[in-house]
Amino acid sequence: MSDSRSGCPIAMTLDIVGDRWTLVILRDLHLGKRRFSQFLDSPERIATNVLSDRLALMEREGLVAKSLYQDRPKRYEYRLSEKGEALLPVLQAMSRWANRFVPDSWTTPPEFLNRKTP
């Protein structure tokens, strides 16, 4: 991303994944969701236009790869790239932190916390 606020690694990472939805979509991808309708079923209830925008951003940034699974109408599924997979430990750390310090956060499923990056 060429329009970063600074060269700080944290600021640069936030410039890519620091919006309200990208990490939630990454969570869903790590949990096996692949299709647009599956992302819409998440409890956070993302709007369709926001989801389209975030998936396009994630593809441009190399976090996901999009592939056609149906021609008429055109429908795509999304898979994590190596770059997207590498964010799993960050998501796991955030989940552990919230489970420890944020009252009423949902208990993170062990299959998510124990998942290893390929």
Secondary structure, 3 states (H helix, E strand, C coil): CCCCCCCCHHHHHHHHHCCCCHHHHHHHHHCCCCEHHHHHCCCCCCCHHHHHHHHHHHHHCCCEEEEEEECCCCEEEEEECHHHHCCHHHHHHHHHHHHHHCCCCCCCCHHHHCCCCC
